[in-house]
Amino acid sequence: MPFFHSAHFIRLVLAVASLSFITQPAIAQEQTFNSWFAWFNNVKFSEKWGMNHDIQFRAGTDWGNYSMLLIRPGINYYVKERHTAALGYAATLATHELATNARRLTEHRIWQQYIIGGTLFGVPVQHRFRLEQRFLERPDETAFAQRARYFIRGIVPLSSHSTPSFRRGLFVSLQNELFFNIQNANATNGKWFDRNRAYASLGFRFSERYDFETGYLHQFLLRNSTPHAVTHVWQWAVYTRF
């Protein structure tokens, strides 16, 4: 039986989906529709050292309102097999159109993360724990805040061979990420829980170095007051490994 139809896959879907649904109360929500484009890259220099980066353009409504460019490079340290620590910097530039005046919101971040590879219900998954120090620059103020994030992602090959080394072919990816404000939440949404992002995609692995995938991302964002925000995103992503 193809691995895609196995009980392991169904359990993974339920586990990832449950993380998303438990964070979304049944209250008034504002709906928006966006398109995101991303490139995720990892380069290994030696047995212990490497680098990573992702570059994302998040196109808002009409490609202008609430659009954002994110650039996030980092250095990897390979602690042991399936364990990677990283340290890096990120910069974001977002444009918000308010009435007839556009304003730019800039954010600089220092971030640390630890990635652990494992399995969940027989499916290979990646757990990522990230801490961010956020330097927020707005037209009328500057602020500092810290945020913690937990991310889980699994890739399921659409073939009858569920070998550990998946090298080529179609796959489904499932992921979810939780965001928590752990310092100065008043500088953001005033809440301990910040947002949740759930994502499912269909992709193709061309080789051990190149993946392409496209899929739907559902973001739920808490605000200081209702309505809270739901963003429906169609995302295109390229993954490279060298």
C-alpha positions, 0 to 999 in steps of 0.5 A: 500500500502506498505510504500516503494512504497509511495510518501513519500519515492520517495520524500525522495529519490529525496531530498537526491539525490539532495544534492549529485548531486548539489556538483559534477561539470561536470569535469574530475574525477578519479575513484576508487573502495573500500570496507568499514566495520563499527560498530556503537554503542550507549550505554545509561547510564542514562536518560541524559548520554551515549556514542557512538563509531564507528570503521571503516576499509576502504579497498582501492584498493588491500586492501593496497593502500589508506586503513584506520582505523578509531576509533571514541569514544564519550560521549552523552548528551541527551538534550531532546527527539530527541535531542542529543549533543556529544563530542569525539575524533577520530584517523585515520591511513591511508597508501598511497603507493607512487611509491615503498615507503609506508607512513603513514598519521595519523590524530587526531581529537576532535569533537563536534556534535548535532543530531536532529530527525525529519521527511522529507516528512513523513519519520523519519530522523536524522540530524547531525551537526558536527564540527571537529578540525583536527591535521594532521601528515605527514612525512614532516609536521604537520598541524591544520584545522577545518571542518564542516559536515552536515549529513542526514539519513532516514530509510524506513521499507519495510512493510505495517506498518509505525509505529514510533517504527520499531522493526524488519524487512527489511528496506532501508536506505538513507543518504547524508553527506556534508563536508566543510573546515572552517579553513586552507583549504590549509592543505587539498584540498585548497577548502571550499567544501571538499567532498560529500558522498551519500549512499543507503543500504538494511538492516535488523533490528533484534531487537531494539538493532541490525541492519545490512545493506549493500549498495553502497556509492558514494564519490566525493572529490575535489582536488587542481587540476583536476582530482577530485576523485570519490570513489565507495564503497561497505559498510557493517555496523553493528549498535548496541544500548544498 
